[in-house]
């Protein structure tokens, strides 16, 4: 996914604050019986979570699809869910820390 394009399009569509979380995992398993392959499986999974503020309301959207349509889908999902929020509470997104500990 082109994250820069996502943030640019989100801003252009009226989303004032936004964040995105992207994860990808894969697995492979195999079982043998008497020295022969009995069963195997291989899988890959992608997860994308986008959150943002639209018209002062908080919205979010998730997808497992990572292709050209994902950016528009996530932006429209944020806007759509934000329009049904009934809370008047001000939405807050974590701005990040000034300093992060480096892992080993």
URMO-V260323 format. One line per field, one symbol per residue. ss: DSSP state (A for helix, B for strand, O for the rest). burial: I if it has 9 or more other ideal C-beta (glycine too) atoms within 8 Angstrom, else O. Layout:
ss=???
burial=???
This chain:
ss=OOAAAAAAAAAAOOBBBBBBBBBBBBBBBBBBBOOBBBBBBBBBBBBBBBBBBBOOBBBBBBBOOOOOOAAAAAAAAAAAAAAOOOOOOOOOOOOOOOOOOOOO
burial=IOOOOIIOIIIOOOIOOIIIOIOOOOOOOOOOOOOOOOOOOOOOOIIIIIIIIIOOIIIIIIIOIOOOOIIOIIIIIIIIIIIOIOOOOOIOIOOOOOOOOOOO
